[in-house]
Every structure is written in C-alpha cells, then in structure tokens.
Amino acid sequence: MVRRIILIRHGETDWNLEGRYQGQTDIDINDTGRRQAERLFVRLRAAETVDRIYSSDRIRAVNSAKIIFRGRDLEIETDLREISFGVFEGLNHKEILERYPDIHSGWMKNPFDSMIPGGEAPADFRKRVLGAFKKIVSLNKDKVVAIVAHGGPVNVIVRDILGMEVPEDFIPGPTSTSIIEFKNGKTKGASLNDMSHLE
C-alpha cells in the first residue's frame, strides 16, 4: 500500500476570481495561480520526496502540476476531473439564480444528491474519483504520491477517508495540500488544506 498521498488543488483561475462554476470546462490558471504553484514548488522541494505524480487532465491541474513538479513526468488520470456542473458551468451565482432559480433551489437543498441538467450525477462523480484514488493507492506500494486535481475530488477523497471529521462543504484553497498517511493498514489525515506556502 502507498505510504503517503499529497492531495493538491490546482492554482487560481480567472473563473475562481469571478465566482464562476468551472466543473469540466478547461480553464487555465492565471498569473496568481502560477505564482501560487511556484511557491508550493519551493515548499515541497525542501520538505518532500515524491515518487509519482498524478494529475487530472484539465489544463488548470496539468499546468499547476508542471510548475509544482517541474521537470518530472506526470501521469494523467481523467477520472480525477472535477464534477460536471452542466448548465451551471461558466455562470456565477447571480447568473444561476437569474436563469435557473428552481434548479438552483433544489440543488442547494440537497447538493450531494441533486443532478444539474446536463451535468454529472454526484453518485457517479464520487464513484469515479474514488475508483481512481484506490487504483493509485494499489499501484504504489510504499511510495509517496502526489495528486493534483480539483476541489471536488479532494473533498471526496478526504471525506471518504476521514468521514465526519471533514464537513460536507469542505473545499480546499488554491494549491493547498491535504496529506493522507497509510501505516499498518490504517489511514490518517496528516494535514488538511495547508496553504502555509502562501503566507
């Protein structure tokens, strides 16, 4: 079994700044996101020896990973993509309320079980993300692995492992790290949403 997994959310994008739902839309990181990734590169270079690096195939994750782990090979895992938000993608909160008030109301009441038109069912999202995570764990015995992905997949993984210790609406910050350790068949959270490199 893998020894340690470092979960990393991608750097900031313009849509993050504008409060737009990105989902599976392929938006790149902005200049701030690149600086955030550079600072995490410095931190991890001094503190961690990473054996393998996996990334979502979305450009904001790939380009974050290329900066954080410069010169290293990346393994692209499409099942680490963010959930598809369907008709909400590209819209901010105000625009969603104006265009889809009824859909938004139902989604807000039960966001973890409601399906947005054109989007991905939350149960299917959780299944594919955890399937990818378990595959990565099984393929990397005694290794330290980094996964660069999105807020949703990081939420799914840490909640699956830590359960009620993590709130349902937990969304990690840009280039934050959440570290999971495996020892003697047990898992524990070593850190959650660590953004100390940005201070």
VEXVOKOL-587082 format. One record per atom (N, C-alpha, C): residue number from 1; residue in three letters; atom name; x, y, z. Coordinates in steps of 0.2 Angstrom, whole numbers, plus 5000, padded with zeros to 4 digits. Layout:
BEGIN
<NUM ALA CA <X Y Z>>
...
This chain:
BEGIN
<1 MET N <5004 4994 5000>>
<1 MET CA <5000 5000 5000>>
<1 MET C <5004 5006 5000>>
<2 VAL N <5002 5011 4997>>
<2 VAL CA <5005 5018 4997>>
<2 VAL C <5007 5020 5004>>
<3 ARG N <5012 5024 5004>>
<3 ARG CA <5014 5026 5011>>
<3 ARG C <5011 5033 5013>>
<4 ARG N <5011 5037 5008>>
<4 ARG CA <5009 5044 5009>>
<4 ARG C <5006 5047 5002>>
<5 ILE N <5000 5051 5003>>
<5 ILE CA <4997 5054 4997>>
<5 ILE C <4997 5061 4999>>
<6 ILE N <4999 5065 4994>>
<6 ILE CA <4998 5073 4995>>
<6 ILE C <4993 5075 4989>>
<7 LEU N <4987 5077 4992>>
<7 LEU CA <4982 5080 4988>>
<7 LEU C <4983 5087 4987>>
<8 ILE N <4983 5089 4981>>
<8 ILE CA <4984 5096 4979>>
<8 ILE C <4979 5099 4975>>
<9 ARG N <4976 5105 4976>>
<9 ARG CA <4971 5108 4972>>
<9 ARG C <4975 5112 4967>>
<10 HIS N <4973 5113 4961>>
<10 HIS CA <4976 5117 4956>>
<10 HIS C <4976 5125 4959>>
<11 GLY N <4980 5129 4955>>
<11 GLY CA <4981 5136 4957>>
<11 GLY C <4975 5140 4954>>
<12 GLU N <4975 5146 4956>>
<12 GLU CA <4969 5150 4955>>
<12 GLU C <4968 5151 4947>>
<13 THR N <4962 5152 4945>>
<13 THR CA <4960 5154 4938>>
<13 THR C <4956 5160 4938>>
<14 ASP N <4955 5163 4933>>
<14 ASP CA <4951 5169 4932>>
<14 ASP C <4943 5167 4934>>
<15 TRP N <4941 5162 4932>>
<15 TRP CA <4934 5160 4934>>
<15 TRP C <4934 5159 4942>>
<16 ASN N <4939 5157 4945>>
<16 ASN CA <4939 5156 4953>>
<16 ASN C <4938 5163 4955>>
<17 LEU N <4941 5168 4953>>
<17 LEU CA <4941 5175 4955>>
<17 LEU C <4934 5178 4954>>
<18 GLU N <4931 5176 4948>>
<18 GLU CA <4924 5179 4946>>
<18 GLU C <4918 5174 4949>>
<19 GLY N <4920 5169 4953>>
<19 GLY CA <4915 5165 4956>>
<19 GLY C <4911 5161 4951>>
<20 ARG N <4914 5159 4945>>
<20 ARG CA <4911 5155 4940>>
<20 ARG C <4912 5148 4941>>
<21 TYR N <4907 5144 4940>>
<21 TYR CA <4907 5137 4941>>
<21 TYR C <4911 5134 4935>>
<22 GLN N <4917 5131 4936>>
<22 GLN CA <4921 5128 4931>>
<22 GLN C <4920 5121 4929>>
<23 GLY N <4919 5117 4934>>
<23 GLY CA <4917 5110 4933>>
<23 GLY C <4922 5107 4928>>
<24 GLN N <4920 5104 4922>>
<24 GLN CA <4925 5101 4917>>
<24 GLN C <4927 5106 4912>>
<25 THR N <4925 5112 4912>>
<25 THR CA <4927 5117 4907>>
<25 THR C <4934 5118 4908>>
<26 ASP N <4938 5118 4902>>
<26 ASP CA <4945 5118 4903>>
<26 ASP C <4948 5125 4903>>
<27 ILE N <4948 5128 4909>>
<27 ILE CA <4951 5134 4911>>
<27 ILE C <4958 5134 4914>>
<28 ASP N <4962 5138 4911>>
<28 ASP CA <4969 5138 4913>>
<28 ASP C <4970 5142 4920>>
<29 ILE N <4975 5141 4923>>
<29 ILE CA <4977 5145 4929>>
<29 ILE C <4979 5152 4927>>
<30 ASN N <4978 5157 4931>>
<30 ASN CA <4980 5164 4929>>
<30 ASN C <4987 5165 4932>>
<31 ASP N <4989 5172 4932>>
<31 ASP CA <4996 5173 4934>>
<31 ASP C <4997 5172 4942>>
<32 THR N <4991 5174 4946>>
<32 THR CA <4991 5172 4953>>
<32 THR C <4992 5165 4954>>
<33 GLY N <4988 5161 4950>>
<33 GLY CA <4989 5153 4951>>
<33 GLY C <4996 5151 4949>>
<34 ARG N <4999 5154 4945>>
<34 ARG CA <5006 5152 4943>>
<34 ARG C <5011 5153 4949>>
<35 ARG N <5010 5159 4952>>
<35 ARG CA <5014 5161 4957>>
<35 ARG C <5013 5157 4963>>
<36 GLN N <5006 5155 4964>>
<36 GLN CA <5005 5150 4970>>
<36 GLN C <5008 5143 4969>>
<37 ALA N <5008 5141 4963>>
<37 ALA CA <5011 5135 4961>>
<37 ALA C <5019 5135 4962>>
<38 GLU N <5022 5141 4960>>
<38 GLU CA <5029 5142 4961>>
<38 GLU C <5031 5141 4969>>
<39 ARG N <5027 5144 4973>>
<39 ARG CA <5028 5144 4980>>
<39 ARG C <5027 5137 4983>>
<40 LEU N <5023 5133 4980>>
<40 LEU CA <5022 5126 4983>>
<40 LEU C <5028 5122 4980>>
<41 PHE N <5030 5124 4974>>
<41 PHE CA <5036 5120 4972>>
<41 PHE C <5042 5121 4977>>
<42 VAL N <5043 5127 4979>>
<42 VAL CA <5049 5129 4984>>
<42 VAL C <5047 5125 4990>>
<43 ARG N <5041 5125 4993>>
<43 ARG CA <5040 5121 4999>>
<43 ARG C <5041 5114 4998>>
<44 LEU N <5038 5111 4993>>
<44 LEU CA <5038 5104 4993>>
<44 LEU C <5046 5101 4991>>
<45 ARG N <5049 5105 4987>>
<45 ARG CA <5056 5103 4986>>
<45 ARG C <5060 5103 4992>>
<46 ALA N <5059 5107 4997>>
<46 ALA CA <5063 5107 5003>>
<46 ALA C <5060 5101 5008>>
<47 ALA N <5054 5099 5007>>
<47 ALA CA <5051 5095 5013>>
<47 ALA C <5049 5088 5010>>
<48 GLU N <5048 5087 5004>>
<48 GLU CA <5045 5080 5002>>
<48 GLU C <5049 5077 4996>>
<49 THR N <5050 5071 4997>>
<49 THR CA <5052 5067 4991>>
<49 THR C <5046 5063 4988>>
<50 VAL N <5044 5065 4982>>
<50 VAL CA <5038 5062 4979>>
<50 VAL C <5040 5057 4973>>
<51 ASP N <5038 5051 4974>>
<51 ASP CA <5039 5046 4969>>
<51 ASP C <5036 5046 4963>>
<52 ARG N <5029 5048 4963>>
<52 ARG CA <5025 5048 4957>>
<52 ARG C <5020 5053 4958>>
<53 ILE N <5018 5056 4952>>
<53 ILE CA <5014 5062 4951>>
<53 ILE C <5008 5061 4947>>
<54 TYR N <5002 5061 4949>>
<54 TYR CA <4996 5061 4945>>
<54 TYR C <4992 5067 4944>>
<55 SER N <4989 5068 4939>>
<55 SER CA <4985 5074 4938>>
<55 SER C <4979 5073 4934>>
<56 SER N <4974 5077 4936>>
<56 SER CA <4968 5077 4932>>
<56 SER C <4970 5080 4925>>
<57 ASP N <4966 5078 4920>>
<57 ASP CA <4968 5080 4913>>
<57 ASP C <4966 5088 4911>>
<58 ARG N <4962 5091 4916>>
<58 ARG CA <4961 5098 4914>>
<58 ARG C <4967 5102 4915>>
<59 ILE N <4967 5107 4910>>
<59 ILE CA <4973 5111 4910>>
<59 ILE C <4975 5115 4916>>
<60 ARG N <4970 5117 4920>>
<60 ARG CA <4972 5120 4926>>
<60 ARG C <4976 5116 4931>>
<61 ALA N <4974 5109 4931>>
<61 ALA CA <4978 5105 4935>>
<61 ALA C <4985 5103 4932>>
<62 VAL N <4985 5102 4926>>
<62 VAL CA <4991 5100 4922>>
<62 VAL C <4996 5105 4923>>
<63 ASN N <4994 5111 4921>>
<63 ASN CA <4999 5117 4922>>
<63 ASN C <5001 5118 4929>>
<64 SER N <4997 5117 4934>>
<64 SER CA <4999 5118 4941>>
<64 SER C <5004 5113 4942>>
<65 ALA N <5003 5106 4940>>
<65 ALA CA <5007 5101 4942>>
<65 ALA C <5014 5102 4938>>
<66 LYS N <5014 5105 4932>>
<66 LYS CA <5020 5106 4929>>
<66 LYS C <5025 5111 4932>>
<67 ILE N <5022 5116 4936>>
<67 ILE CA <5026 5120 4939>>
<67 ILE C <5028 5118 4946>>
<68 ILE N <5023 5114 4950>>
<68 ILE CA <5025 5112 4956>>
<68 ILE C <5030 5106 4956>>
<69 PHE N <5030 5102 4951>>
<69 PHE CA <5034 5097 4950>>
<69 PHE C <5038 5097 4943>>
<70 ARG N <5041 5103 4943>>
<70 ARG CA <5045 5105 4936>>
<70 ARG C <5050 5099 4934>>
<71 GLY N <5050 5097 4928>>
<71 GLY CA <5055 5093 4925>>
<71 GLY C <5053 5085 4927>>
<72 ARG N <5047 5084 4930>>
<72 ARG CA <5045 5077 4932>>
<72 ARG C <5040 5075 4927>>
<73 ASP N <5039 5068 4927>>
<73 ASP CA <5034 5065 4922>>
<73 ASP C <5028 5065 4926>>
<74 LEU N <5022 5067 4923>>
<74 LEU CA <5016 5067 4925>>
<74 LEU C <5012 5061 4922>>
<75 GLU N <5008 5058 4926>>
<75 GLU CA <5003 5053 4924>>
<75 GLU C <4996 5056 4924>>
<76 ILE N <4993 5056 4918>>
<76 ILE CA <4986 5060 4918>>
<76 ILE C <4981 5054 4919>>
<77 GLU N <4977 5056 4924>>
<77 GLU CA <4971 5052 4926>>
<77 GLU C <4964 5056 4925>>
<78 THR N <4961 5054 4919>>
<78 THR CA <4955 5058 4918>>
<78 THR C <4949 5057 4923>>
<79 ASP N <4949 5052 4927>>
<79 ASP CA <4944 5051 4932>>
<79 ASP C <4945 5055 4938>>
<80 LEU N <4951 5059 4938>>
<80 LEU CA <4952 5064 4943>>
<80 LEU C <4949 5071 4941>>
<81 ARG N <4945 5071 4936>>
<81 ARG CA <4942 5078 4934>>
<81 ARG C <4937 5080 4939>>
<82 GLU N <4935 5086 4939>>
<82 GLU CA <4930 5089 4943>>
<82 GLU C <4923 5087 4941>>
<83 ILE N <4918 5087 4945>>
<83 ILE CA <4912 5085 4943>>
<83 ILE C <4909 5090 4937>>
<84 SER N <4905 5088 4933>>
<84 SER CA <4902 5092 4928>>
<84 SER C <4896 5096 4931>>
<85 PHE N <4896 5102 4931>>
<85 PHE CA <4890 5106 4933>>
<85 PHE C <4885 5108 4928>>
<86 GLY N <4886 5104 4922>>
<86 GLY CA <4880 5105 4917>>
<86 GLY C <4879 5112 4915>>
<87 VAL N <4873 5114 4915>>
<87 VAL CA <4871 5121 4913>>
<87 VAL C <4873 5126 4918>>
<88 PHE N <4876 5125 4924>>
<88 PHE CA <4879 5130 4928>>
<88 PHE C <4886 5132 4926>>
<89 GLU N <4889 5128 4922>>
<89 GLU CA <4896 5129 4920>>
<89 GLU C <4897 5136 4917>>
<90 GLY N <4902 5140 4919>>
<90 GLY CA <4903 5147 4916>>
<90 GLY C <4899 5152 4919>>
<91 LEU N <4894 5150 4923>>
<91 LEU CA <4890 5155 4926>>
<91 LEU C <4892 5157 4934>>
<92 ASN N <4891 5163 4936>>
<92 ASN CA <4892 5164 4943>>
<92 ASN C <4885 5163 4947>>
<93 HIS N <4886 5164 4953>>
<93 HIS CA <4880 5163 4957>>
<93 HIS C <4874 5167 4955>>
<94 LYS N <4875 5174 4954>>
<94 LYS CA <4869 5178 4952>>
<94 LYS C <4866 5176 4946>>
<95 GLU N <4870 5174 4941>>
<95 GLU CA <4868 5172 4934>>
<95 GLU C <4864 5165 4935>>
<96 ILE N <4866 5161 4939>>
<96 ILE CA <4862 5155 4940>>
<96 ILE C <4856 5156 4943>>
<97 LEU N <4855 5161 4948>>
<97 LEU CA <4849 5162 4951>>
<97 LEU C <4844 5166 4946>>
<98 GLU N <4847 5169 4942>>
<98 GLU CA <4843 5173 4937>>
<98 GLU C <4840 5168 4932>>
<99 ARG N <4844 5163 4929>>
<99 ARG CA <4842 5159 4924>>
<99 ARG C <4839 5152 4926>>
<100 TYR N <4841 5150 4932>>
<100 TYR CA <4839 5143 4934>>
<100 TYR C <4837 5143 4941>>
<101 PRO N <4832 5148 4943>>
<101 PRO CA <4830 5148 4951>>
<101 PRO C <4828 5142 4954>>
<102 ASP N <4823 5138 4950>>
<102 ASP CA <4821 5132 4953>>
<102 ASP C <4826 5126 4953>>
<103 ILE N <4830 5126 4948>>
<103 ILE CA <4835 5121 4948>>
<103 ILE C <4840 5122 4954>>
<104 HIS N <4842 5129 4955>>
<104 HIS CA <4847 5131 4960>>
<104 HIS C <4844 5129 4967>>
<105 SER N <4837 5131 4968>>
<105 SER CA <4834 5130 4974>>
<105 SER C <4835 5122 4976>>
<106 GLY N <4833 5118 4971>>
<106 GLY CA <4833 5111 4973>>
<106 GLY C <4840 5108 4974>>
<107 TRP N <4845 5111 4970>>
<107 TRP CA <4852 5109 4971>>
<107 TRP C <4855 5111 4978>>
<108 MET N <4853 5117 4980>>
<108 MET CA <4855 5120 4987>>
<108 MET C <4852 5116 4992>>
<109 LYS N <4846 5113 4992>>
<109 LYS CA <4843 5109 4997>>
<109 LYS C <4847 5103 4998>>
<110 ASN N <4849 5100 4992>>
<110 ASN CA <4852 5093 4993>>
<110 ASN C <4858 5093 4987>>
<111 PRO N <4863 5096 4988>>
<111 PRO CA <4868 5097 4983>>
<111 PRO C <4872 5090 4982>>
<112 PHE N <4872 5086 4986>>
<112 PHE CA <4876 5080 4986>>
<112 PHE C <4872 5074 4983>>
<113 ASP N <4865 5075 4981>>
<113 ASP CA <4861 5070 4978>>
<113 ASP C <4857 5073 4972>>
<114 SER N <4857 5080 4971>>
<114 SER CA <4854 5083 4965>>
<114 SER C <4858 5083 4959>>
<115 MET N <4855 5082 4953>>
<115 MET CA <4858 5082 4947>>
<115 MET C <4857 5088 4943>>
<116 ILE N <4861 5092 4941>>
<116 ILE CA <4860 5098 4937>>
<116 ILE C <4859 5096 4930>>
<117 PRO N <4854 5099 4927>>
<117 PRO CA <4853 5097 4920>>
<117 PRO C <4860 5097 4915>>
<118 GLY N <4861 5092 4912>>
<118 GLY CA <4867 5092 4908>>
<118 GLY C <4874 5090 4912>>
<119 GLY N <4873 5089 4918>>
<119 GLY CA <4879 5088 4922>>
<119 GLY C <4880 5081 4924>>
<120 GLU N <4884 5080 4929>>
<120 GLU CA <4885 5073 4931>>
<120 GLU C <4882 5071 4938>>
<121 ALA N <4879 5065 4939>>
<121 ALA CA <4876 5063 4945>>
<121 ALA C <4882 5063 4950>>
<122 PRO N <4880 5066 4956>>
<122 PRO CA <4885 5066 4962>>
<122 PRO C <4888 5059 4963>>
<123 ALA N <4883 5054 4963>>
<123 ALA CA <4885 5047 4965>>
<123 ALA C <4890 5044 4960>>
<124 ASP N <4889 5046 4953>>
<124 ASP CA <4894 5044 4948>>
<124 ASP C <4900 5047 4949>>
<125 PHE N <4900 5054 4951>>
<125 PHE CA <4906 5058 4952>>
<125 PHE C <4910 5054 4958>>
<126 ARG N <4907 5053 4963>>
<126 ARG CA <4911 5050 4969>>
<126 ARG C <4914 5043 4967>>
<127 LYS N <4910 5039 4963>>
<127 LYS CA <4912 5033 4961>>
<127 LYS C <4918 5033 4957>>
<128 ARG N <4918 5037 4952>>
<128 ARG CA <4924 5038 4948>>
<128 ARG C <4930 5040 4951>>
<129 VAL N <4929 5046 4955>>
<129 VAL CA <4935 5048 4959>>
<129 VAL C <4938 5043 4964>>
<130 LEU N <4934 5040 4968>>
<130 LEU CA <4937 5035 4972>>
<130 LEU C <4939 5029 4969>>
<131 GLY N <4937 5027 4963>>
<131 GLY CA <4940 5022 4959>>
<131 GLY C <4947 5024 4957>>
<132 ALA N <4948 5030 4955>>
<132 ALA CA <4954 5032 4953>>
<132 ALA C <4959 5032 4958>>
<133 PHE N <4957 5035 4964>>
<133 PHE CA <4961 5035 4970>>
<133 PHE C <4963 5028 4972>>
<134 LYS N <4958 5024 4973>>
<134 LYS CA <4960 5017 4975>>
<134 LYS C <4965 5013 4970>>
<135 LYS N <4964 5015 4964>>
<135 LYS CA <4969 5012 4959>>
<135 LYS C <4976 5015 4960>>
<136 ILE N <4976 5021 4961>>
<136 ILE CA <4983 5024 4963>>
<136 ILE C <4986 5021 4969>>
<137 VAL N <4982 5021 4974>>
<137 VAL CA <4985 5018 4980>>
<137 VAL C <4987 5011 4979>>
<138 SER N <4984 5007 4976>>
<138 SER CA <4986 5000 4975>>
<138 SER C <4992 4999 4970>>
<139 LEU N <4993 5004 4966>>
<139 LEU CA <4999 5003 4961>>
<139 LEU C <5005 5006 4964>>
<140 ASN N <5005 5009 4970>>
<140 ASN CA <5011 5012 4973>>
<140 ASN C <5013 5010 4980>>
<141 LYS N <5015 5004 4980>>
<141 LYS CA <5017 5001 4987>>
<141 LYS C <5023 5005 4990>>
<142 ASP N <5022 5007 4996>>
<142 ASP CA <5027 5011 5000>>
<142 ASP C <5030 5017 4996>>
<143 LYS N <5026 5020 4992>>
<143 LYS CA <5028 5026 4989>>
<143 LYS C <5025 5032 4991>>
<144 VAL N <5028 5038 4990>>
<144 VAL CA <5025 5044 4991>>
<144 VAL C <5022 5047 4985>>
<145 VAL N <5015 5048 4984>>
<145 VAL CA <5012 5050 4978>>
<145 VAL C <5009 5057 4979>>
<146 ALA N <5009 5061 4974>>
<146 ALA CA <5006 5067 4973>>
<146 ALA C <5000 5067 4968>>
<147 ILE N <4994 5070 4970>>
<147 ILE CA <4989 5070 4966>>
<147 ILE C <4987 5077 4965>>
<148 VAL N <4987 5080 4959>>
<148 VAL CA <4985 5087 4958>>
<148 VAL C <4978 5087 4954>>
<149 ALA N <4973 5090 4957>>
<149 ALA CA <4966 5089 4955>>
<149 ALA C <4962 5095 4956>>
<150 HIS N <4956 5095 4959>>
<150 HIS CA <4951 5100 4960>>
<150 HIS C <4948 5100 4967>>
<151 GLY N <4944 5105 4968>>
<151 GLY CA <4941 5105 4975>>
<151 GLY C <4937 5099 4976>>
<152 GLY N <4932 5097 4971>>
<152 GLY CA <4928 5092 4972>>
<152 GLY C <4931 5085 4973>>
<153 PRO N <4936 5083 4969>>
<153 PRO CA <4939 5077 4970>>
<153 PRO C <4943 5076 4977>>
<154 VAL N <4946 5082 4979>>
<154 VAL CA <4950 5082 4985>>
<154 VAL C <4944 5081 4991>>
<155 ASN N <4939 5084 4990>>
<155 ASN CA <4934 5084 4995>>
<155 ASN C <4931 5076 4996>>
<156 VAL N <4930 5073 4990>>
<156 VAL CA <4928 5066 4990>>
<156 VAL C <4933 5062 4993>>
<157 ILE N <4939 5062 4992>>
<157 ILE CA <4944 5058 4994>>
<157 ILE C <4945 5059 5002>>
<158 VAL N <4946 5065 5004>>
<158 VAL CA <4947 5066 5011>>
<158 VAL C <4941 5064 5015>>
<159 ARG N <4935 5065 5013>>
<159 ARG CA <4929 5063 5017>>
<159 ARG C <4928 5056 5017>>
<160 ASP N <4930 5052 5011>>
<160 ASP CA <4930 5045 5011>>
<160 ASP C <4934 5042 5017>>
<161 ILE N <4940 5045 5018>>
<161 ILE CA <4945 5043 5022>>
<161 ILE C <4944 5045 5030>>
<162 LEU N <4942 5052 5030>>
<162 LEU CA <4941 5055 5037>>
<162 LEU C <4934 5055 5039>>
<163 GLY N <4929 5054 5035>>
<163 GLY CA <4922 5054 5037>>
<163 GLY C <4920 5061 5040>>
<164 MET N <4917 5060 5046>>
<164 MET CA <4914 5066 5049>>
<164 MET C <4919 5071 5051>>
<165 GLU N <4925 5069 5051>>
<165 GLU CA <4930 5074 5053>>
<165 GLU C <4930 5080 5048>>
<166 VAL N <4928 5079 5042>>
<166 VAL CA <4928 5084 5037>>
<166 VAL C <4921 5086 5035>>
<167 PRO N <4919 5093 5035>>
<167 PRO CA <4912 5095 5033>>
<167 PRO C <4911 5093 5026>>
<168 GLU N <4904 5092 5025>>
<168 GLU CA <4902 5091 5018>>
<168 GLU C <4904 5096 5013>>
<169 ASP N <4904 5102 5015>>
<169 ASP CA <4905 5108 5010>>
<169 ASP C <4913 5110 5010>>
<170 PHE N <4917 5106 5013>>
<170 PHE CA <4924 5107 5013>>
<170 PHE C <4927 5108 5006>>
<171 ILE N <4930 5114 5004>>
<171 ILE CA <4933 5115 4998>>
<171 ILE C <4940 5118 4999>>
<172 PRO N <4945 5114 4997>>
<172 PRO CA <4952 5117 4998>>
<172 PRO C <4954 5123 4994>>
<173 GLY N <4958 5127 4997>>
<173 GLY CA <4960 5133 4994>>
<173 GLY C <4965 5131 4988>>
<174 PRO N <4967 5136 4984>>
<174 PRO CA <4971 5135 4978>>
<174 PRO C <4978 5133 4980>>
<175 THR N <4981 5128 4977>>
<175 THR CA <4987 5125 4978>>
<175 THR C <4988 5122 4986>>
<176 SER N <4982 5122 4989>>
<176 SER CA <4983 5119 4996>>
<176 SER C <4985 5111 4996>>
<177 THR N <4988 5109 5001>>
<177 THR CA <4990 5102 5001>>
<177 THR C <4986 5099 5007>>
<178 SER N <4983 5093 5006>>
<178 SER CA <4980 5089 5011>>
<178 SER C <4983 5082 5011>>
<179 ILE N <4986 5080 5016>>
<179 ILE CA <4991 5074 5016>>
<179 ILE C <4988 5068 5020>>
<180 ILE N <4988 5063 5017>>
<180 ILE CA <4985 5057 5020>>
<180 ILE C <4991 5052 5020>>
<181 GLU N <4991 5049 5026>>
<181 GLU CA <4996 5044 5028>>
<181 GLU C <4993 5037 5029>>
<182 PHE N <4997 5032 5026>>
<182 PHE CA <4995 5025 5027>>
<182 PHE C <5000 5021 5031>>
<183 LYS N <4998 5018 5036>>
<183 LYS CA <5003 5014 5040>>
<183 LYS C <4999 5008 5044>>
<184 ASN N <5002 5002 5043>>
<184 ASN CA <4999 4996 5046>>
<184 ASN C <4992 4995 5044>>
<185 GLY N <4990 4996 5038>>
<185 GLY CA <4983 4995 5036>>
<185 GLY C <4979 5001 5038>>
<186 LYS N <4981 5006 5041>>
<186 LYS CA <4977 5011 5043>>
<186 LYS C <4978 5018 5040>>
<187 THR N <4973 5022 5039>>
<187 THR CA <4974 5029 5036>>
<187 THR C <4973 5034 5041>>
<188 LYS N <4976 5040 5040>>
<188 LYS CA <4975 5046 5044>>
<188 LYS C <4977 5052 5041>>
<189 GLY N <4973 5057 5042>>
<189 GLY CA <4975 5064 5039>>
<189 GLY C <4980 5067 5043>>
<190 ALA N <4986 5068 5039>>
<190 ALA CA <4992 5072 5042>>
<190 ALA C <4991 5079 5042>>
<191 SER N <4988 5082 5037>>
<191 SER CA <4986 5089 5037>>
<191 SER C <4980 5090 5032>>
<192 LEU N <4977 5095 5032>>
<192 LEU CA <4971 5097 5028>>
<192 LEU C <4971 5104 5026>>
<193 ASN N <4971 5105 5020>>
<193 ASN CA <4970 5112 5017>>
<193 ASN C <4976 5117 5019>>
<194 ASP N <4982 5114 5019>>
<194 ASP CA <4988 5118 5021>>
<194 ASP C <4990 5123 5016>>
<195 MET N <4990 5129 5017>>
<195 MET CA <4992 5134 5012>>
<195 MET C <4997 5139 5015>>
<196 SER N <5001 5136 5020>>
<196 SER CA <5006 5139 5023>>
<196 SER C <5012 5142 5018>>
<197 HIS N <5012 5139 5012>>
<197 HIS CA <5017 5142 5007>>
<197 HIS C <5015 5149 5004>>
<198 LEU N <5008 5151 5005>>
<198 LEU CA <5006 5157 5003>>
<198 LEU C <5006 5162 5008>>
<199 GLU N <5008 5161 5014>>
<199 GLU CA <5008 5166 5019>>
<199 GLU C <5014 5171 5018>>
